[in-house]
Amino acid sequence: MRGPFGDWLQEVVIFHPTRFEDAQAIVVAVRELQTVLVHASAMPREEAQRLIDFVAGGVAAMDGQAECLDELTFVFAPDIVSIERDRGPVSGG
């Protein structure tokens, strides 16, 4: 998202979709440079999988990124955002 002086304002938008038709709004949010957290637990599992597949395809077409957090929770980000996964505890010593 652009501010009044052209600066990109970082935003994370959280979606709790309840139907497949919500997928389009999620893809549009990523296209508008928002990072999106999708938690699809309110949907039947098959429909949630269909939604996630659709969104992942749309985000990939924009060179964005997707990260699975658990079976029904995903992060989708535009190409200007880097998603890094925790690599586990750091060993001391």
C-alpha positions in Angstrom: 0.0 0.0 0.0 1.3 3.4 -0.8 1.1 6.4 1.6 0.5 9.9 0.5 4.3 10.4 -0.3 4.8 7.1 -2.1 6.1 5.1 0.8 5.0 1.5 1.1 3.2 0.9 4.4 3.6 -2.6 5.7 0.3 -4.3 6.4 -0.8 -7.7 7.5 -4.4 -8.6 6.8 -6.0 -11.5 8.5 -8.8 -13.4 6.7 -11.1 -16.0 8.2 -12.8 -17.2 5.0 -16.1 -19.0 5.2 -16.7 -19.7 1.5 -14.7 -20.3 -1.6 -15.7 -16.9 -3.0 -13.6 -15.2 -0.4 -10.5 -16.4 -2.3 -10.7 -13.5 -4.8 -10.5 -10.9 -2.0 -7.4 -12.6 -0.6 -5.6 -12.5 -4.0 -6.5 -8.9 -4.5 -5.1 -8.0 -1.1 -1.8 -9.6 -2.0 -1.9 -7.8 -5.4 -2.2 -4.6 -3.4 1.0 -5.4 -1.6 -0.5 -6.6 1.7 0.8 -9.7 3.5 -2.2 -12.0 4.2 -2.7 -14.5 7.0 -5.5 -17.0 6.1 -7.0 -19.2 8.7 -9.6 -21.4 6.9 -10.9 -23.5 9.9 -14.5 -22.2 9.4 -14.7 -23.9 6.1 -15.3 -27.6 5.2 -11.9 -29.1 4.7 -12.3 -29.8 0.9 -13.5 -26.3 0.3 -10.7 -24.8 2.4 -8.2 -26.8 0.3 -9.7 -25.5 -2.9 -9.5 -22.0 -1.6 -5.9 -22.3 -0.5 -4.9 -23.9 -3.9 -6.6 -21.0 -5.8 -5.0 -18.3 -3.7 -1.6 -20.1 -3.9 -1.9 -20.2 -7.7 -2.8 -16.5 -7.9 0.0 -15.4 -5.6 2.5 -17.6 -7.5 1.4 -15.9 -10.7 2.4 -12.6 -9.1 5.8 -14.0 -8.0 4.6 -13.8 -4.4 5.2 -16.3 -1.6 3.2 -18.8 0.4 4.0 -20.4 3.7 2.0 -23.1 5.4 1.8 -22.6 9.1 -0.5 -25.6 9.8 -3.1 -27.5 7.8 -5.6 -24.6 7.7 -3.4 -21.6 8.2 -1.2 -20.0 5.5 0.7 -16.7 5.0 0.7 -15.2 1.5 2.9 -12.3 0.7 3.7 -10.1 -2.4 7.1 -10.4 -4.0 8.5 -7.4 -2.1 8.1 -9.2 1.2 10.5 -11.9 2.4 9.0 -14.7 4.5 11.6 -16.5 6.6 10.8 -19.5 8.7 12.1 -20.0 12.2 15.0 -22.4 11.9 14.6 -23.7 15.4 16.5 -23.0 18.7 20.0 -21.7 18.5 22.5 -23.9 20.3 24.8 -22.1 22.7 28.2 -23.1 23.4 
